[in-house]
């Protein structure tokens, strides 16, 4: 899983039929302290209602498809959680 911050949205007037109605967001990967990881941005399907600026948990690969309403969706990254707090000792 990847820690990230939502930095933008994607508007796609035409997309795969299994993604119609899905919100697609741009996510910046971050370290646990919130520092951006340079060059690590993802496009991810939002499954939890995240918004711009929120810190999120992203899953990738086959698990991303499983997080969507249908496992057959052509998805490589999905937002599966909104982070309230991270405590690293």
N, C-alpha and C positions, 0 to 999 in steps of 0.2 A: 504494500500500500504506500501511497505517496501523500505527504502533507502538502497542502497548497493554499493559495489565496486566489479567489476569483478576481480577474482583472478585466474581463470584458465578455461580450456576448457575440454570438455568431448568428447572422440572419441568413437562412438558406431558403429561397423561394421554391427550390426543387430539391428533394432529397428522397432517399430510399423509403418505400412505402411503410416499412416497419418503424421509421423514425418520424413519421408525420405526427405532429402534436408534441414532439419532444423538444425541450429547451436545451440548447447547446451553448456551453460556456467556454471561455478561455481561462485556463488556470496556470498560475505561476507557481512552480514547485518552490517550497521554502524549507529551511532548516527548522528544527523544533523551537528555536528562539525567534522565528518569524523572518529571519534574514533570507531574501530571495537567493535561489541557486541560479546563477547566471546561465542563460542559454537553455533553461529547462522549462519550457512552456508546453502545455497540453491543451488539446481540444477535447472536451468531455461532455457526455450526455448527463444532464442533471436529473437525478432520481429522487431528490429530497427537497427541492424548492430553494436552493441556495441563491444568493444574490451577490452583486458586485461588492467587493471589499471583504466578504466573509471568508474565514479560514475553513477549509474543507478537507475531507479524506477522499482520495481518489484510488480506485482499483483499476488495474489494467489487465489486458489479455482476456482469456476465456471467462474469467470471473466478472469482467465488465458486462459481457452479454447476459450473464446470469442475473445481474442486478436490474436489468431492464424488464419490461413487462413480458417480453418474449425472448427466450434464449437464442432465437434465430436472428435477432437483430445484429446488423453488421457494426458492432461497437467495439472499440479497442480501449476506451477509457470511460469510466463512469464515476460521477460524484455520488458517494454512498453515505456521507455523513457531514454534518455541520459541526465544527469544533467550538465548544464553549471556552475551554481552557486547556492549556498544556502545562504540566508540572514536571520539570526535569530536575532531579537532584544532582 
